[in-house]
Amino acid sequence: MPRAALTRRVTFAAAHRYGRPEWSDAKNHEVFGASANPKYHGHGYACEVTVRGEVDRVTGMVIDLALLDRVLDEEVRARFDHRNINEEVPEFADGALVPTGENLARVIGERVQSALGARVEVSRVIVREDDTLWAEWTP
């Protein structure tokens, strides 16, 4: 069977700050610089999720696009849009993970893969904070 990849981009706006709760403000600033500002800062994120799989001979698709869109709405937009990532997203709350682009990409990739099951493979997730900075996760 032929295989192909499909990428969908979604956007969300969110606030975050880098920091380890067990560190002092001075240590967080030393390690993370301005990104450790205790008052947070925000981004208009763009998130690209690429799935790979066999092309269905009947539909010509790797995945039902409506299904992919529903999963991205639930796992990206609903979880992150207009949220304070450090306080409102469980994987990052209470200092569990620092909300870097790298960690955001991994968490999104793992959650989307779990939601889609074995239908397709999530082969890449890119999280862009802006035109000059992005992180890419590949399992």
JOGI-V992381 format. One record per helix or strand. SS is the DSSP state (a for helix, b for strand). FROM is the first residue (numbers start at 1). LEN is the number of residues. If there is no record, write none. Layout:
BEGIN
ss;from;len
SS;FROM;LEN
SS;FROM;LEN
END
This chain:
BEGIN
ss;from;len
b;3;14
a;25;12
b;41;14
a;65;16
b;83;2
a;85;4
a;93;3
a;101;19
b;121;10
b;133;5
END
